[in-house]
Amino acid sequence: MTSTANFTPSVKKEVYNIGNIGKLIITEEVQQIIDQLHNNIGSTEWSGMLFYKLIEGDIQNPKNLVFETVFLYPMNVGSHAYTEFEYDEGIVNACDLCEETLEVSRGLVH
């Protein structure tokens, strides 16, 4: 996971269809965090906060929405079958690592 307070997304991005909700663009930095988690903990379940922003479309036409990831902050490494975390003041650490998290939407990732 990055430890830089000046986290800046790079140009390389992957685009994934997310069903009837539109598309999600995963930045290289977020993909690196995901890859590092998988490499370090293997098949163990993990969960955390995904910070993202809407970059195209509107809620009236969900299929045309395009979101882009901003940052992923792991909150828990569980077991091979389970993970959970409390949405608490620990999330402030994500804001310390990536100031942009203060201005975007957030959701759970697992």
FENNOR-V801494 format. One line per field, one symbol per residue. burial: # if it has 24 or more other ideal C-beta (glycine too) atoms within 12 Angstrom, else .. Layout:
burial = ???
This chain:
burial = ##....#.#............######.###.##..#........########...........############..............#..#..##.##..#.##.#.
